[in-house]
Amino acid sequence: MTTTRALRRVYMKEALSEALLAREKGEVPVGAVVVKDNHIIARGHNLRETLQDPSAHAEIIALREAGRVLGSWNLQGLDLYVTLEPCPMCAGAIVNSRISTVVFGARDPKAGAVRTLFALCEDPRLNHRVTVVEGISRDESARLLSDFFASLRGADTP
């Protein structure tokens, strides 16, 4: 395993820890971390239900925190790790924040805007393109989500 791949697994493990925090709160278990110079500077997990905020996705929360930490909206040179492929809103925020690389675990067949349904981060028509790495901890990310939704369906059954 290359050093880069090993580091990516470490950061994705941290994103998975954030996803577990979301699950504990009854949120869809998606987590994210922002990395600068091999250090995590920001974290986030889904908080839509908790905050009753449609924009409170893990990625948005982590990007906002990174901006506060750096005192800038421009996150060029930073990497975002997220357990689930970003949706259109989050992919747009990733491009607009100038993140350099997005690393995601599981594809999202219903809302994936990085590779599955759209390729917003790599679209040449936009003013910034993001390097995309997919599949790091894919199975763990997908299992966390499928178990969460299975438990919801089980709770609905009389």
C-alpha positions as CSV (number, residue, x, y, z in Angstrom):
1,M,0.0,0.0,0.0
2,T,1.4,3.4,-1.0
3,T,1.9,6.1,1.6
4,T,-0.8,8.2,-0.1
5,R,-3.3,5.3,0.0
6,A,-2.5,4.6,3.6
7,L,-3.0,8.2,4.6
8,R,-6.3,8.3,2.6
9,R,-7.5,5.4,4.6
10,V,-6.6,7.1,7.9
11,Y,-8.5,10.2,6.9
12,M,-11.5,8.2,5.7
13,K,-11.5,6.4,9.0
14,E,-11.9,9.8,10.7
15,A,-14.7,10.7,8.3
16,L,-16.4,7.3,9.2
17,S,-16.1,8.3,12.9
18,E,-18.0,11.5,12.0
19,A,-20.6,9.4,10.2
20,L,-21.1,7.4,13.4
21,L,-21.7,10.6,15.4
22,A,-24.4,11.5,12.9
23,R,-26.0,8.0,13.3
24,E,-26.0,8.4,17.1
25,K,-28.1,11.6,16.6
26,G,-30.5,9.8,14.3
27,E,-29.0,11.6,11.2
28,V,-28.2,9.9,7.9
29,P,-24.6,8.7,8.7
30,V,-22.4,10.7,6.5
31,G,-19.1,12.2,7.8
32,A,-16.4,14.5,6.4
33,V,-13.0,15.9,7.3
34,V,-10.9,18.6,5.7
35,V,-7.1,18.0,5.6
36,K,-4.4,20.6,5.2
37,D,-0.7,19.6,5.2
38,N,-1.5,16.1,6.5
39,H,-3.5,17.5,9.4
40,I,-7.3,17.4,9.9
41,I,-8.4,21.0,10.4
42,A,-12.1,20.6,10.2
43,R,-14.8,17.9,10.7
44,G,-18.5,17.6,10.0
45,H,-21.3,15.2,10.0
46,N,-24.9,15.4,8.8
47,L,-27.1,17.6,11.1
48,R,-30.1,18.3,8.9
49,E,-32.6,16.9,11.4
50,T,-30.8,18.3,14.4
51,L,-30.6,21.8,13.0
52,Q,-33.7,21.6,10.7
53,D,-31.4,23.0,8.0
54,P,-31.5,21.5,4.5
55,S,-27.9,22.7,4.0
56,A,-26.5,21.0,7.1
57,H,-24.7,18.2,5.1
58,A,-21.4,16.8,6.5
59,E,-19.5,18.4,3.6
60,I,-21.0,21.9,4.1
61,I,-20.3,21.8,7.8
62,A,-16.7,20.7,7.3
63,L,-16.1,23.3,4.6
64,R,-17.6,26.1,6.8
65,E,-15.4,25.1,9.7
66,A,-12.3,25.0,7.5
67,G,-13.1,28.5,6.3
68,R,-13.4,29.7,9.9
69,V,-10.1,28.0,10.9
70,L,-8.2,29.5,8.0
71,G,-10.0,32.9,7.9
72,S,-10.8,32.4,4.2
73,W,-13.4,30.9,1.9
74,N,-10.6,29.9,-0.4
75,L,-9.6,26.3,0.5
76,Q,-7.2,25.8,-2.4
77,G,-4.6,23.1,-1.5
78,L,-6.9,21.3,0.9
79,D,-8.5,17.9,0.6
80,L,-12.0,16.9,1.6
81,Y,-12.8,13.3,2.7
82,V,-16.4,12.2,2.8
83,T,-18.0,8.9,3.3
84,L,-20.7,9.3,0.6
85,E,-20.4,10.9,-2.9
86,P,-21.4,14.6,-2.6
87,C,-24.8,15.7,-3.8
88,P,-25.2,18.7,-6.3
89,M,-25.3,21.3,-3.5
90,C,-22.2,19.9,-1.8
91,A,-20.4,19.4,-5.2
92,G,-21.1,23.0,-6.0
93,A,-19.8,24.2,-2.6
94,I,-16.6,22.0,-3.1
95,V,-16.0,23.7,-6.5
96,N,-16.7,27.2,-5.2
97,S,-14.4,26.7,-2.1
98,R,-11.5,25.7,-4.4
99,I,-10.9,22.4,-2.6
100,S,-8.1,20.6,-4.4
101,T,-9.1,17.0,-4.0
102,V,-12.3,15.3,-2.9
103,V,-12.0,11.7,-1.7
104,F,-15.3,9.8,-1.2
105,G,-16.2,6.3,-0.1
106,A,-19.5,5.1,-1.5
107,R,-21.2,6.3,-4.7
108,D,-24.7,7.8,-4.3
109,P,-27.0,6.4,-7.0
110,K,-29.8,8.9,-6.2
111,A,-27.9,12.1,-5.7
112,G,-24.2,11.6,-6.6
113,A,-23.0,14.7,-8.3
114,V,-19.3,13.9,-8.5
115,R,-19.3,10.8,-10.6
116,T,-22.6,8.9,-10.6
117,L,-25.3,11.3,-11.9
118,F,-23.1,14.3,-12.7
119,A,-19.4,15.2,-12.7
120,L,-19.6,18.7,-11.3
121,C,-16.1,18.7,-9.7
122,E,-14.4,17.9,-13.0
123,D,-16.7,19.8,-15.4
124,P,-14.4,21.9,-17.7
125,R,-17.1,24.5,-18.1
126,L,-16.6,25.6,-14.4
127,N,-13.9,27.9,-13.3
128,H,-12.3,25.3,-10.9
129,R,-11.8,21.6,-11.2
130,V,-11.3,19.3,-8.3
131,T,-9.3,16.0,-8.4
132,V,-11.6,13.2,-7.5
133,V,-10.6,9.9,-5.8
134,E,-13.4,7.4,-5.1
135,G,-13.8,4.1,-3.4
136,I,-11.6,4.6,-0.3
137,S,-13.5,2.6,2.5
138,R,-16.3,2.2,0.1
139,D,-17.6,-1.0,1.7
140,E,-17.6,0.4,5.2
141,S,-19.3,3.6,4.1
142,A,-22.0,1.7,2.1
143,R,-22.6,-0.7,4.9
144,L,-23.1,2.1,7.4
145,L,-25.7,3.7,5.2
146,S,-27.5,0.5,4.3
147,D,-27.7,-0.6,7.9
148,F,-29.1,2.8,8.9
149,F,-31.8,2.7,6.3
150,A,-32.6,-0.9,7.1
151,S,-33.1,0.0,10.7
152,L,-35.4,2.8,9.7
153,R,-37.5,0.5,7.6
154,G,-37.6,-2.0,10.5
155,A,-38.8,0.7,12.9
156,D,-41.7,1.5,10.4
157,T,-42.9,-2.2,10.4
158,P,-45.7,-3.0,12.8
